[in-house]
């Protein structure tokens, strides 16, 4: 398994951050792990909705069918699912209001038979770098 957690304080109000981060239709604007969606995600996802995304890490792309596990506006979205070769992905994004901005947190887990040893460590490192770059991109959109 490869797991990573990245968070960033963004100097923008929670509502503005959520407007971009919580709208799955806008993830391709900032989330570098997502190469794109197959089909249009709903404006307001509901738990149980199924979506297909192309996720790319270390140049390896995988079409992943995701289920919306949680969607709490202005708070949290959690997706989980699987792709080719038994790969499983869980992504959680949450926002928290701060005195002078918003704390945006992301957690990603990749599980597959290949995610062990050096490969797992490389995927974990790459995912952390991608998420960090993604949060920087999101901050640039809303600050």
N, CA and C atoms as a LAMMPS dump frame, in Angstrom:
ITEM: TIMESTEP
0
ITEM: NUMBER OF ATOMS
429
ITEM: BOX BOUNDS ff ff ff
-5.0000000000000000e+02 5.0000000000000000e+02
-5.0000000000000000e+02 5.0000000000000000e+02
-5.0000000000000000e+02 5.0000000000000000e+02
ITEM: ATOMS id mol type element x y z
1 1 1 N 0.84 -1.177 0
2 1 2 C 0 0 0
3 1 3 C 0.886 1.242 0
4 2 1 N 0.444 2.243 -0.714
5 2 2 C 1.103 3.546 -0.717
6 2 3 C 0.088 4.565 -0.212
7 3 1 N 0.442 5.255 0.854
8 3 2 C -0.463 6.239 1.458
9 3 3 C 0.263 7.556 1.627
10 4 1 N -0.495 8.632 1.478
11 4 2 C 0.107 9.932 1.712
12 4 3 C -0.941 10.917 2.208
13 5 1 N -0.468 11.887 2.969
14 5 2 C -1.309 12.961 3.504
15 5 3 C -0.59 14.276 3.203
16 6 1 N -1.324 15.223 2.644
17 6 2 C -0.763 16.542 2.364
18 6 3 C -1.808 17.57 2.778
19 7 1 N -1.348 18.643 3.395
20 7 2 C -2.261 19.726 3.739
21 7 3 C -1.598 21.06 3.454
22 8 1 N -2.446 22.071 3.271
23 8 2 C -1.935 23.4 2.946
24 8 3 C -2.888 24.438 3.511
25 9 1 N -2.308 25.461 4.12
26 9 2 C -3.097 26.615 4.536
27 9 3 C -3.218 27.539 3.333
28 10 1 N -4.448 27.865 2.994
29 10 2 C -4.73 28.709 1.838
30 10 3 C -5.334 30.013 2.336
31 11 1 N -4.797 31.113 1.854
32 11 2 C -5.242 32.432 2.292
33 11 3 C -6.475 32.867 1.504
34 12 1 N -7.551 32.126 1.7
35 12 2 C -8.829 32.43 1.057
36 12 3 C -9.929 31.875 1.951
37 13 1 N -11.126 32.454 1.878
38 13 2 C -12.218 31.953 2.704
39 13 3 C -12.606 30.524 2.318
40 14 1 N -13.083 29.784 3.288
41 14 2 C -13.479 28.394 3.078
42 14 3 C -14.449 28.254 1.909
43 15 1 N -15.412 29.14 1.797
44 15 2 C -16.41 29.043 0.723
45 15 3 C -15.743 29.099 -0.646
46 16 1 N -14.749 29.969 -0.799
47 16 2 C -14.049 30.105 -2.088
48 16 3 C -13.22 28.86 -2.376
49 17 1 N -12.545 28.326 -1.37
50 17 2 C -11.749 27.113 -1.55
51 17 3 C -12.658 25.955 -1.925
52 18 1 N -13.779 25.807 -1.215
53 18 2 C -14.695 24.698 -1.49
54 18 3 C -15.318 24.822 -2.88
55 19 1 N -15.554 26.04 -3.322
56 19 2 C -16.13 26.279 -4.644
57 19 3 C -15.32 25.576 -5.732
58 20 1 N -14.013 25.525 -5.557
59 20 2 C -13.135 24.874 -6.532
60 20 3 C -12.838 23.428 -6.119
61 21 1 N -12.406 23.236 -4.873
62 21 2 C -11.99 21.903 -4.416
63 21 3 C -13.149 20.93 -4.31
64 22 1 N -14.314 21.402 -3.909
65 22 2 C -15.458 20.52 -3.716
66 22 3 C -16.246 20.24 -4.975
67 23 1 N -15.913 20.916 -6.069
68 23 2 C -16.606 20.715 -7.342
69 23 3 C -15.807 19.726 -8.179
70 24 1 N -16.245 18.48 -8.198
71 24 2 C -15.509 17.44 -8.926
72 24 3 C -15.322 17.793 -10.395
73 25 1 N -16.238 18.575 -10.955
74 25 2 C -16.127 18.972 -12.364
75 25 3 C -14.934 19.875 -12.61
76 26 1 N -14.355 20.445 -11.534
77 26 2 C -13.22 21.36 -11.673
78 26 3 C -11.893 20.733 -11.264
79 27 1 N -11.902 19.454 -10.894
80 27 2 C -10.666 18.833 -10.419
81 27 3 C -9.557 18.854 -11.456
82 28 1 N -9.889 18.793 -12.731
83 28 2 C -8.833 18.811 -13.748
84 28 3 C -8.127 20.161 -13.822
85 29 1 N -8.695 21.204 -13.207
86 29 2 C -8.055 22.519 -13.18
87 29 3 C -6.893 22.563 -12.194
88 30 1 N -6.898 21.695 -11.193
89 30 2 C -5.886 21.81 -10.143
90 30 3 C -5.32 20.473 -9.684
91 31 1 N -6.062 19.393 -9.771
92 31 2 C -5.63 18.111 -9.217
93 31 3 C -4.82 17.341 -10.257
94 32 1 N -3.512 17.345 -10.105
95 32 2 C -2.637 16.749 -11.111
96 32 3 C -2.663 15.227 -11.111
97 33 1 N -3.248 14.596 -10.1
98 33 2 C -3.411 13.14 -10.128
99 33 3 C -4.502 12.72 -11.096
100 34 1 N -5.444 13.618 -11.36
101 34 2 C -6.574 13.304 -12.219
102 34 3 C -6.306 13.793 -13.629
103 35 1 N -6.105 12.854 -14.531
104 35 2 C -5.916 13.198 -15.937
105 35 3 C -7.237 13.647 -16.53
106 36 1 N -8.32 13.144 -15.997
107 36 2 C -9.639 13.557 -16.458
108 36 3 C -10.712 12.576 -16.028
109 37 1 N -11.937 13.001 -16.199
110 37 2 C -13.097 12.165 -15.911
111 37 3 C -13.609 11.564 -17.203
112 38 1 N -14.131 10.376 -17.127
113 38 2 C -14.848 9.782 -18.26
114 38 3 C -16.316 10.054 -17.998
115 39 1 N -16.834 11.019 -18.696
116 39 2 C -18.184 11.493 -18.415
117 39 3 C -18.109 12.665 -17.467
118 40 1 N -19.218 13.335 -17.3
119 40 2 C -19.273 14.535 -16.463
120 40 3 C -19.721 14.17 -15.052
121 41 1 N -18.929 14.528 -14.041
122 41 2 C -19.379 14.298 -12.665
123 41 3 C -20.606 15.164 -12.364
124 42 1 N -21.428 14.747 -11.429
125 42 2 C -22.602 15.558 -11.082
126 42 3 C -22.192 16.861 -10.409
127 43 1 N -23.056 17.857 -10.526
128 43 2 C -22.798 19.147 -9.884
129 43 3 C -22.68 18.971 -8.373
130 44 1 N -23.594 18.22 -7.804
131 44 2 C -23.556 17.922 -6.372
132 44 3 C -23.588 16.407 -6.22
133 45 1 N -22.439 15.797 -5.953
134 45 2 C -22.396 14.338 -5.819
135 45 3 C -23.183 13.869 -4.594
136 46 1 N -23.697 12.667 -4.694
137 46 2 C -24.411 12.031 -3.597
138 46 3 C -23.663 10.758 -3.223
139 47 1 N -23.629 10.404 -1.947
140 47 2 C -23.038 9.114 -1.593
141 47 3 C -23.668 7.998 -2.416
142 48 1 N -22.816 7.149 -2.952
143 48 2 C -23.265 6.059 -3.808
144 48 3 C -23.105 6.35 -5.291
145 49 1 N -22.959 7.627 -5.668
146 49 2 C -22.715 7.951 -7.081
147 49 3 C -21.435 7.269 -7.529
148 50 1 N -21.44 6.773 -8.783
149 50 2 C -20.251 6.129 -9.34
150 50 3 C -19.727 6.974 -10.49
151 51 1 N -18.403 7.171 -10.483
152 51 2 C -17.727 7.997 -11.477
153 51 3 C -16.503 7.251 -11.956
154 52 1 N -16.071 7.542 -13.159
155 52 2 C -14.833 6.947 -13.652
156 52 3 C -13.845 8.058 -13.963
157 53 1 N -12.649 7.909 -13.405
158 53 2 C -11.587 8.892 -13.601
159 53 3 C -10.347 8.186 -14.106
160 54 1 N -9.512 8.934 -14.813
161 54 2 C -8.191 8.443 -15.175
162 54 3 C -7.222 9.06 -14.174
163 55 1 N -6.566 8.204 -13.406
164 55 2 C -5.614 8.627 -12.381
165 55 3 C -4.219 8.294 -12.893
166 56 1 N -3.288 9.251 -12.773
167 56 2 C -1.933 9.051 -13.266
168 56 3 C -0.925 9.357 -12.16
169 57 1 N -0.07 8.373 -11.889
170 57 2 C 1.017 8.539 -10.927
171 57 3 C 2.257 7.911 -11.54
172 58 1 N 3.368 8.596 -11.494
173 58 2 C 4.646 8.165 -12.078
174 58 3 C 4.458 7.761 -13.54
175 59 1 N 3.652 8.512 -14.249
176 59 2 C 3.437 8.238 -15.658
177 59 3 C 2.573 7.022 -15.94
178 60 1 N 2.078 6.36 -14.903
179 60 2 C 1.212 5.196 -15.084
180 60 3 C -0.24 5.635 -14.898
181 61 1 N -1.032 5.464 -15.95
182 61 2 C -2.438 5.849 -15.897
183 61 3 C -3.304 4.623 -15.681
184 62 1 N -4.397 4.832 -14.965
185 62 2 C -5.323 3.757 -14.695
186 62 3 C -6.725 4.352 -14.656
187 63 1 N -7.635 3.75 -15.412
188 63 2 C -9.042 4.151 -15.341
189 63 3 C -9.609 3.532 -14.068
190 64 1 N -10.097 4.375 -13.189
191 64 2 C -10.56 3.94 -11.876
192 64 3 C -12.04 4.286 -11.737
193 65 1 N -12.852 3.286 -11.398
194 65 2 C -14.263 3.521 -11.117
195 65 3 C -14.384 3.823 -9.63
196 66 1 N -14.86 5.018 -9.339
197 66 2 C -14.922 5.508 -7.963
198 66 3 C -16.365 5.63 -7.49
199 67 1 N -16.556 5.386 -6.222
200 67 2 C -17.849 5.593 -5.578
201 67 3 C -17.705 6.752 -4.606
202 68 1 N -18.681 7.637 -4.609
203 68 2 C -18.699 8.725 -3.63
204 68 3 C -19.108 8.104 -2.295
205 69 1 N -18.168 8.069 -1.371
206 69 2 C -18.428 7.517 -0.044
207 69 3 C -19.055 8.569 0.872
208 70 1 N -18.531 9.793 0.777
209 70 2 C -19.03 10.914 1.579
210 70 3 C -19.008 12.166 0.734
211 71 1 N -19.983 13.004 0.915
212 71 2 C -19.969 14.334 0.331
213 71 3 C -20.709 15.254 1.283
214 72 1 N -19.961 16.022 2.046
215 72 2 C -20.516 16.984 2.992
216 72 3 C -20.08 18.363 2.525
217 73 1 N -20.993 19.133 1.915
218 73 2 C -20.615 20.445 1.388
219 73 3 C -19.883 21.295 2.419
220 74 1 N -18.848 21.98 1.947
221 74 2 C -18.015 22.872 2.758
222 74 3 C -17.253 22.142 3.854
223 75 1 N -17.139 20.817 3.738
224 75 2 C -16.461 20.051 4.774
225 75 3 C -15.563 18.966 4.203
226 76 1 N -16.158 18.023 3.416
227 76 2 C -15.403 16.824 3.073
228 76 3 C -16.005 16.093 1.871
229 77 1 N -15.101 15.495 1.066
230 77 2 C -15.512 14.571 0.021
231 77 3 C -14.56 13.379 0.077
232 78 1 N -15.125 12.177 -0.002
233 78 2 C -14.318 10.956 0.016
234 78 3 C -14.782 10.053 -1.116
235 79 1 N -13.822 9.586 -1.894
236 79 2 C -14.078 8.697 -3.022
237 79 3 C -13.239 7.44 -2.857
238 80 1 N -13.772 6.311 -3.273
239 80 2 C -12.963 5.09 -3.257
240 80 3 C -13.413 4.203 -4.406
241 81 1 N -12.489 3.373 -4.872
242 81 2 C -12.84 2.48 -5.962
243 81 3 C -11.651 1.69 -6.45
244 82 1 N -11.809 1.131 -7.626
245 82 2 C -10.768 0.274 -8.159
246 82 3 C -10.613 0.421 -9.654
247 83 1 N -9.458 -0.067 -10.114
248 83 2 C -9.139 -0.003 -11.527
249 83 3 C -8.53 -1.298 -12.006
250 84 1 N -7.746 -1.205 -13.069
251 84 2 C -7.122 -2.376 -13.675
252 84 3 C -6.175 -3.055 -12.698
253 85 1 N -5.991 -4.335 -12.897
254 85 2 C -5.044 -5.148 -12.125
255 85 3 C -5.338 -5.13 -10.629
256 86 1 N -6.601 -4.941 -10.264
257 86 2 C -6.986 -4.98 -8.864
258 86 3 C -6.566 -3.774 -8.06
259 87 1 N -6.143 -2.71 -8.722
260 87 2 C -5.72 -1.496 -8.005
261 87 3 C -6.915 -0.867 -7.302
262 88 1 N -6.692 -0.457 -6.07
263 88 2 C -7.724 0.227 -5.295
264 88 3 C -7.195 1.603 -4.902
265 89 1 N -8.093 2.59 -4.943
266 89 2 C -7.729 3.969 -4.634
267 89 3 C -8.758 4.541 -3.672
268 90 1 N -8.282 5.272 -2.69
269 90 2 C -9.156 6.041 -1.801
270 90 3 C -8.603 7.453 -1.742
271 91 1 N -9.469 8.424 -1.954
272 91 2 C -9.062 9.822 -1.894
273 91 3 C -10.038 10.571 -1.006
274 92 1 N -9.507 11.291 -0.043
275 92 2 C -10.326 12.1 0.853
276 92 3 C -9.79 13.524 0.834
277 93 1 N -10.695 14.462 0.706
278 93 2 C -10.349 15.875 0.702
279 93 3 C -11.225 16.544 1.761
280 94 1 N -10.616 17.342 2.621
281 94 2 C -11.412 18.043 3.631
282 94 3 C -10.909 19.469 3.783
283 95 1 N -11.822 20.341 4.196
284 95 2 C -11.496 21.741 4.417
285 95 3 C -11.905 22.124 5.837
286 96 1 N -11.128 23.039 6.405
287 96 2 C -11.392 23.516 7.758
288 96 3 C -11.125 25.008 7.784
289 97 1 N -12.059 25.749 8.341
290 97 2 C -11.9 27.195 8.409
291 97 3 C -10.861 27.57 9.465
292 98 1 N -9.971 28.468 9.088
293 98 2 C -8.97 29.024 9.994
294 98 3 C -9.283 30.505 10.21
295 99 1 N -8.628 31.122 11.176
296 99 2 C -8.854 32.551 11.431
297 99 3 C -8.556 33.396 10.205
298 100 1 N -7.507 33.024 9.465
299 100 2 C -7.086 33.838 8.327
300 100 3 C -7.069 33.072 7.014
301 101 1 N -7.923 32.083 6.873
302 101 2 C -7.964 31.323 5.63
303 101 3 C -8.604 29.968 5.825
304 102 1 N -8.073 28.988 5.091
305 102 2 C -8.648 27.651 5.067
306 102 3 C -7.529 26.619 5.069
307 103 1 N -7.709 25.563 5.835
308 103 2 C -6.795 24.428 5.801
309 103 3 C -7.42 23.372 4.897
310 104 1 N -6.714 23.03 3.842
311 104 2 C -7.16 21.997 2.913
312 104 3 C -6.284 20.777 3.122
313 105 1 N -6.9 19.63 3.371
314 105 2 C -6.172 18.386 3.618
315 105 3 C -6.59 17.339 2.603
316 106 1 N -5.61 16.568 2.132
317 106 2 C -5.889 15.468 1.221
318 106 3 C -5.185 14.213 1.709
319 107 1 N -5.861 13.1 1.554
320 107 2 C -5.295 11.796 1.871
321 107 3 C -5.561 10.89 0.682
322 108 1 N -4.541 10.151 0.266
323 108 2 C -4.684 9.212 -0.836
324 108 3 C -4.044 7.894 -0.442
325 109 1 N -4.756 6.815 -0.716
326 109 2 C -4.23 5.46 -0.519
327 109 3 C -4.335 4.714 -1.838
328 110 1 N -3.249 4.061 -2.212
329 110 2 C -3.222 3.181 -3.382
330 110 3 C -2.91 1.785 -2.867
331 111 1 N -3.732 0.82 -3.223
332 111 2 C -3.521 -0.553 -2.788
333 111 3 C -3.532 -1.45 -4.015
334 112 1 N -2.482 -2.237 -4.167
335 112 2 C -2.439 -3.274 -5.193
336 112 3 C -1.261 -4.187 -4.868
337 113 1 N -1.195 -5.279 -5.558
338 113 2 C -0.094 -6.211 -5.339
339 113 3 C 1.249 -5.578 -5.682
340 114 1 N 1.233 -4.558 -6.541
341 114 2 C 2.473 -3.895 -6.954
342 114 3 C 2.945 -2.844 -5.954
343 115 1 N 2.076 -2.421 -5.024
344 115 2 C 2.401 -1.332 -4.113
345 115 3 C 3.156 -1.812 -2.877
346 116 1 N 4.235 -2.504 -3.107
347 116 2 C 5.079 -2.968 -2.008
348 116 3 C 6.522 -2.593 -2.305
349 117 1 N 7.333 -2.58 -1.283
350 117 2 C 8.76 -2.34 -1.46
351 117 3 C 9.064 -1.029 -2.141
352 118 1 N 10.046 -1.076 -3.044
353 118 2 C 10.519 0.128 -3.716
354 118 3 C 9.439 0.77 -4.59
355 119 1 N 8.606 -0.041 -5.228
356 119 2 C 7.547 0.521 -6.081
357 119 3 C 6.536 1.281 -5.23
358 120 1 N 6.126 0.678 -4.117
359 120 2 C 5.193 1.352 -3.221
360 120 3 C 5.759 2.656 -2.691
361 121 1 N 7.036 2.649 -2.307
362 121 2 C 7.686 3.857 -1.805
363 121 3 C 7.757 4.928 -2.89
364 122 1 N 8.039 4.528 -4.127
365 122 2 C 8.115 5.488 -5.233
366 122 3 C 6.74 6.089 -5.53
367 123 1 N 5.704 5.275 -5.499
368 123 2 C 4.343 5.773 -5.743
369 123 3 C 3.941 6.725 -4.622
370 124 1 N 4.256 6.361 -3.396
371 124 2 C 3.933 7.216 -2.253
372 124 3 C 4.62 8.578 -2.38
373 125 1 N 5.903 8.574 -2.717
374 125 2 C 6.659 9.821 -2.871
375 125 3 C 6.083 10.655 -4.015
376 126 1 N 5.819 10.012 -5.144
377 126 2 C 5.278 10.727 -6.305
378 126 3 C 3.893 11.293 -5.993
379 127 1 N 3.052 10.521 -5.309
380 127 2 C 1.713 10.994 -4.958
381 127 3 C 1.802 12.204 -4.027
382 128 1 N 2.72 12.177 -3.077
383 128 2 C 2.901 13.311 -2.164
384 128 3 C 3.308 14.553 -2.957
385 129 1 N 4.237 14.389 -3.897
386 129 2 C 4.676 15.528 -4.719
387 129 3 C 3.526 16.053 -5.583
388 130 1 N 2.762 15.129 -6.174
389 130 2 C 1.624 15.521 -7.014
390 130 3 C 0.573 16.264 -6.197
391 131 1 N 0.255 15.738 -5.01
392 131 2 C -0.744 16.395 -4.172
393 131 3 C -0.265 17.758 -3.705
394 132 1 N 0.996 17.873 -3.357
395 132 2 C 1.539 19.157 -2.942
396 132 3 C 1.44 20.172 -4.085
397 133 1 N 1.822 19.749 -5.282
398 133 2 C 1.707 20.621 -6.459
399 133 3 C 0.243 20.96 -6.736
400 134 1 N -0.632 19.998 -6.533
401 134 2 C -2.064 20.225 -6.752
402 134 3 C -2.6 21.29 -5.807
403 135 1 N -2.237 21.198 -4.543
404 135 2 C -2.733 22.184 -3.579
405 135 3 C -2.162 23.572 -3.863
406 136 1 N -0.925 23.622 -4.359
407 136 2 C -0.357 24.904 -4.787
408 136 3 C -1.16 25.482 -5.947
409 137 1 N -1.527 24.631 -6.903
410 137 2 C -2.327 25.078 -8.049
411 137 3 C -3.689 25.564 -7.598
412 138 1 N -4.296 24.835 -6.668
413 138 2 C -5.605 25.236 -6.164
414 138 3 C -5.495 26.589 -5.46
415 139 1 N -4.468 26.751 -4.634
416 139 2 C -4.262 28.025 -3.941
417 139 3 C -4.133 29.169 -4.941
418 140 1 N -3.414 28.954 -6.023
419 140 2 C -3.242 29.997 -7.037
420 140 3 C -4.583 30.366 -7.682
421 141 1 N -5.501 29.415 -7.761
422 141 2 C -6.814 29.693 -8.347
423 141 3 C -7.707 30.519 -7.431
424 142 1 N -7.538 30.385 -6.117
425 142 2 C -8.5 30.997 -5.197
426 142 3 C -7.942 32.164 -4.388
427 143 1 N -6.635 32.305 -4.297
428 143 2 C -6.069 33.385 -3.478
429 143 3 C -6.046 34.698 -4.235
